[in-house]
Amino acid sequence: MEKDFWTILSAILYAANWIIVIWSCFSLIGKKQDPSKTISWVMIMILLPYIGLLLYVLFGRNFRKEYQYNKKGNGDLRYKKKLADKYISLFSNKDILPKDIAEFHKLIILNLKSNLSIPSIDKSVEIYFSGHDAIDAMCEEMEKAKEYIHLQSYIIEEDNVGNRIKDILIRKSQEGIEIRLIYDGFGAHGLSKKYLSELSNAGVELIPFSPLRPFLLRANYRNHRKILIIDGKTGFLGGVNLSNNYYTEWRDTHIKIVGQSVDSLQSSFLLDRYFVLNKHIARRHNYFPNFHFSPHQNTKLDTNSILSQIVTSGPDSQWASIMQCYTSAILQAKDHIYINTPYFVISSTMLNAIKITALSGVKVYLMIPEKSDTFISGWATRSYVKELLIAGVNIYFFKRRFNHSKVLSFDNKFCIIGSANIDNRSMEQNFEITSILYNADCAKKVESQFEKDLLSCSHITLDSWHKRPKRARIYESIGRLVSPLM
């Protein structure tokens, strides 16, 4: 009797699995997404009963995208769209733009249309090429806060850096400064109740983004943005998270901005807050001191000012805005491109853009870590090396610890610095933010640092790559096979 029960239960579960798998497969195919990713998920669900379905529910479903995008369709975005339309009308006429702006007009228009990214004039931009310098600078600016601090990070760890940040936030809150902290529910999942309660009890507004909960199966769509805004005047963004690794061990790149772009950082921060809490902040206009400027004012650059755009992307975006921005910038390069990324697991669109650019005679330099901090991503990254070398891309493996920078620079004329890796997760799934600095001085600083980093790199050639062990080739093949799912 007992044997019959387990036989019947097993048959029911097996049948239920297949019914759900078949429904999921048809649903996935009907979404008309990336064919390679669709086929990969269909094969996983068919070949791995139960496990494949669980993996798809955890990592493959896109059921939140429409919901998230609609939820963010509020009055702030409608106002931003009206402002973006004014800029599109102005910047579409290339002939009336100054020469130092006109050469970027295609990229500026793309970012306006795909992301409502407002061109801004900044008084200064400071670039930090280490987490140590960036975190020290952020702490210094937080200590100066007079009105409020808005801090957002993917990772916060309860170590020396995390406790240093906590102590500053508590002290400033006790001084009467408004403090708001957004942290990702996965990236900062290790924070203790004690750590968080100390902040909350001091008056800090804690905003956990998509916290992990039992029976709530969602591992994708993490908030990977790193933002700091002080009093609406000074802002930070880049790749640096708040932990000891970034302060003492890893190479990274972060920037401090003073100027109009801080309003764009503020917009991103407050939209993320709205998404979590489903309510607007009171007196929102007080947090946007620069939104009074007119589009015509932002076509006039003096020798000390910097034209920039802040671009965001993620499940809250209608378009894959950062991927489109990167791809367009790559295809518009004339002489050279420097690319620095910790992970290189990309769509065929971006991959072909890089190869086409290299084959057309543009010098493309790609720097990736020799050893990755994640096993599968590391081997998946290496799986692209051979075809890039054949296309003429110059590839360098960074050997000194780990380089976490997410930086691109073009022709010594402009550069891109932000939180987005050049991988499918950053381009398609995570909430990301990046800055485009249309400024030769900024680009030259980035490229100078790239050339310094080459001293800590090994140059990869086709001959040397062919000599790698067979075991490495097997790992690369496996990494490439699962890369559409990452």
Order of alpha helices (4+ residues) and beta strands (2+ residues): alpha-alpha-alpha-alpha-alpha-alpha-alpha-beta-alpha-beta-alpha-beta-alpha-beta-beta-beta-beta-alpha-beta-alpha-beta-beta-alpha-beta-alpha-alpha-beta-beta-beta-beta-beta-alpha-beta-alpha-alpha
